[in-house]
Amino acid sequence: MWISDDADAFDRSPTPIYLTHEESGYSNKLQHMMDHTWDGFYAGQLHKSQYIAMLQTDRDYYMEYTGTVPKDMRY
């Protein structure tokens, strides 16, 4: 799991994020988590930049962001 801790983590999303491992053929396209805010009439437009993927730990993966990469990330 990795989470953006930037000040604009709810406004800006660098998705989709592509994770690949060429030798094993692993390929995964990730999107951010769904928002669960509700203002009484519309669903909120806030999306926390948080991503989850299951990976084998003894491998190096290539991560391709399609948007601006957050400066402050927790892994």
C-alpha positions as CSV (number, residue, x, y, z in Angstrom):
1,M,0.0,0.0,0.0
2,W,1.2,3.5,-0.7
3,I,-0.5,6.8,0.3
4,S,0.2,10.4,-0.8
5,D,0.7,12.7,2.1
6,D,0.9,15.9,0.0
7,A,-1.3,18.8,0.9
8,D,-3.4,18.2,-2.3
9,A,-3.7,14.4,-1.8
10,F,-7.5,14.7,-2.0
11,D,-7.6,17.0,-5.0
12,R,-4.9,15.6,-7.3
13,S,-4.5,12.0,-8.4
14,P,-1.6,10.6,-10.4
15,T,-3.7,7.7,-11.8
16,P,-3.7,5.4,-13.4
17,I,-0.4,3.9,-12.1
18,Y,1.0,0.9,-14.0
19,L,3.0,-1.7,-12.1
20,T,5.0,-4.2,-14.2
21,H,7.6,-6.9,-13.8
22,E,8.9,-7.9,-17.2
23,E,10.4,-11.2,-16.3
24,S,7.3,-12.7,-14.7
25,G,4.8,-11.0,-17.0
26,Y,3.1,-9.2,-14.0
27,S,1.1,-6.2,-15.1
28,N,-1.4,-4.2,-13.0
29,K,-3.2,-0.9,-13.7
30,L,-4.1,0.8,-10.4
31,Q,-6.7,3.5,-9.6
32,H,-7.3,5.5,-6.4
33,M,-9.7,4.4,-3.7
34,M,-13.4,5.3,-4.1
35,D,-14.6,8.3,-2.2
36,H,-17.3,7.8,0.5
37,T,-18.2,11.5,1.2
38,W,-21.8,12.6,0.9
39,D,-23.0,16.2,1.2
40,G,-26.8,15.3,1.3
41,F,-27.4,15.5,-2.5
42,Y,-24.2,14.7,-4.4
43,A,-21.4,12.3,-3.8
44,G,-18.2,14.1,-2.9
45,Q,-15.4,14.7,-5.4
46,L,-12.6,14.0,-3.0
47,H,-10.4,10.9,-3.6
48,K,-7.6,10.1,-1.3
49,S,-4.5,9.2,-3.3
50,Q,-4.1,5.7,-1.8
51,Y,-3.2,2.6,-3.7
52,I,-3.1,-1.1,-2.9
53,A,-1.4,-4.0,-4.8
54,M,-0.3,-7.5,-3.9
55,L,3.3,-8.0,-5.0
56,Q,6.0,-10.7,-4.6
57,T,8.6,-9.1,-2.3
58,D,11.8,-10.5,-3.8
59,R,11.4,-8.7,-7.1
60,D,11.9,-5.2,-8.5
61,Y,8.8,-3.6,-10.1
62,Y,8.6,-0.8,-12.6
63,M,6.0,1.9,-11.5
64,E,4.8,4.3,-14.2
65,Y,2.7,7.3,-13.0
66,T,0.5,9.0,-15.6
67,G,0.3,12.2,-13.5
68,T,2.5,14.3,-11.3
69,V,4.2,12.0,-8.7
70,P,3.5,13.1,-5.1
71,K,6.5,14.5,-3.2
72,D,5.6,12.9,0.1
73,M,4.5,9.2,-0.1
74,R,4.2,6.5,2.5
75,Y,4.9,2.9,1.4
